[in-house]
Amino acid sequence: MGCMFNECSSLKDINLSNFNTQNVTNMNAMFSGCSSLKDINLSNFNTQNVTNMKTMFSGCSSLKDINLSHFNTLNVTNMNKYECNV
């Protein structure tokens, strides 16, 4: 799922609560550059196998509130938020 919505600068809201992410390992730059994104529902994201979340929300300047409290980041080895070398 790396770069899946990368640079979707006109995207304002998205509901991904029905996405099956059980086997996903890469969420690198998934929403990077989504500068108009204000609302995102990731309530059912299963992140137990994800190892890369690098720059996942980089450049989401309109996103003011996001609940990631249910994210399991035990296997994540890269959360760097400054570079975007995808």
VEXZA-550228 format. One record per residue (C-alpha): residue in one letter; residue number from 1; chain; x, y, z. Coordinates in Angstrom, 1 decimal. Layout:
residues N
REC, code, pos, unit, u, v, w
REC, A, NUM, A, X, Y, Z .
...
This chain:
residues 86
REC, code, pos, unit, u, v, w
REC, M, 1, A, 0.0, 0.0, 0.0 .
REC, G, 2, A, 3.1, 2.2, -0.2 .
REC, C, 3, A, 2.4, 5.5, -2.1 .
REC, M, 4, A, -1.3, 4.4, -2.7 .
REC, F, 5, A, -2.7, 7.9, -2.3 .
REC, N, 6, A, 0.6, 9.7, -2.6 .
REC, E, 7, A, 0.2, 13.3, -3.9 .
REC, C, 8, A, -3.6, 13.1, -4.1 .
REC, S, 9, A, -3.7, 16.8, -3.3 .
REC, S, 10, A, -7.4, 17.3, -4.1 .
REC, L, 11, A, -8.5, 14.4, -1.8 .
REC, K, 12, A, -10.5, 15.9, 1.1 .
REC, D, 13, A, -11.9, 12.9, 2.9 .
REC, I, 14, A, -11.7, 9.1, 2.7 .
REC, N, 15, A, -13.3, 6.3, 4.5 .
REC, L, 16, A, -11.0, 3.2, 4.5 .
REC, S, 17, A, -12.7, 1.5, 7.4 .
REC, N, 18, A, -13.5, -1.5, 5.3 .
REC, F, 19, A, -10.0, -2.1, 3.9 .
REC, N, 20, A, -8.5, -5.4, 4.8 .
REC, T, 21, A, -4.9, -4.6, 5.8 .
REC, Q, 22, A, -4.1, -7.8, 7.6 .
REC, N, 23, A, -1.2, -8.8, 5.3 .
REC, V, 24, A, 0.1, -5.3, 4.5 .
REC, T, 25, A, 3.8, -4.7, 5.4 .
REC, N, 26, A, 4.4, -1.4, 3.7 .
REC, M, 27, A, 2.4, 1.9, 4.2 .
REC, N, 28, A, 5.3, 4.1, 3.2 .
REC, A, 29, A, 4.1, 7.5, 2.0 .
REC, M, 30, A, 0.6, 6.2, 1.7 .
REC, F, 31, A, -1.1, 9.6, 2.2 .
REC, S, 32, A, 2.0, 11.8, 1.7 .
REC, G, 33, A, 1.2, 15.0, -0.1 .
REC, C, 34, A, -2.5, 14.8, 0.5 .
REC, S, 35, A, -2.6, 18.5, 1.4 .
REC, S, 36, A, -6.4, 18.9, 1.3 .
REC, L, 37, A, -7.1, 15.8, 3.3 .
REC, K, 38, A, -9.2, 16.8, 6.3 .
REC, D, 39, A, -10.9, 13.6, 7.4 .
REC, I, 40, A, -9.7, 10.0, 7.3 .
REC, N, 41, A, -11.3, 6.9, 8.8 .
REC, L, 42, A, -8.7, 4.2, 9.5 .
REC, S, 43, A, -10.6, 2.7, 12.4 .
REC, N, 44, A, -10.3, -0.9, 11.2 .
REC, F, 45, A, -6.7, -0.8, 9.9 .
REC, N, 46, A, -4.8, -3.9, 11.0 .
REC, T, 47, A, -1.2, -2.8, 11.2 .
REC, Q, 48, A, 0.3, -5.7, 13.1 .
REC, N, 49, A, 2.4, -6.8, 10.1 .
REC, V, 50, A, 3.4, -3.3, 8.9 .
REC, T, 51, A, 7.2, -2.7, 9.1 .
REC, N, 52, A, 7.3, 0.6, 7.1 .
REC, M, 53, A, 5.2, 3.7, 7.9 .
REC, K, 54, A, 7.8, 6.2, 6.7 .
REC, T, 55, A, 6.3, 9.6, 5.7 .
REC, M, 56, A, 2.8, 8.0, 5.9 .
REC, F, 57, A, 1.1, 11.4, 6.6 .
REC, S, 58, A, 3.8, 13.8, 5.4 .
REC, G, 59, A, 2.4, 17.0, 3.9 .
REC, C, 60, A, -1.1, 16.4, 5.1 .
REC, S, 61, A, -1.3, 20.0, 6.2 .
REC, S, 62, A, -5.1, 20.1, 6.4 .
REC, L, 63, A, -5.4, 17.0, 8.6 .
REC, K, 64, A, -5.9, 18.4, 12.1 .
REC, D, 65, A, -7.1, 15.3, 14.0 .
REC, I, 66, A, -6.5, 11.6, 13.5 .
REC, N, 67, A, -6.9, 8.8, 15.9 .
REC, L, 68, A, -4.2, 6.2, 15.6 .
REC, S, 69, A, -4.6, 4.8, 19.1 .
REC, H, 70, A, -5.5, 1.4, 17.7 .
REC, F, 71, A, -2.5, 1.1, 15.5 .
REC, N, 72, A, -0.1, -1.7, 16.4 .
REC, T, 73, A, 3.4, -0.5, 15.7 .
REC, L, 74, A, 5.4, -3.3, 17.3 .
REC, N, 75, A, 6.9, -4.5, 14.0 .
REC, V, 76, A, 7.4, -1.0, 12.5 .
REC, T, 77, A, 11.1, -0.3, 11.9 .
REC, N, 78, A, 10.8, 2.9, 9.9 .
REC, M, 79, A, 8.7, 5.8, 10.9 .
REC, N, 80, A, 10.9, 8.6, 9.6 .
REC, K, 81, A, 8.7, 11.6, 8.8 .
REC, Y, 82, A, 11.1, 13.9, 7.0 .
REC, E, 83, A, 12.3, 12.1, 3.9 .
REC, C, 84, A, 10.2, 10.9, 1.0 .
REC, N, 85, A, 12.3, 8.5, -1.0 .
REC, V, 86, A, 9.7, 6.0, -2.0 .
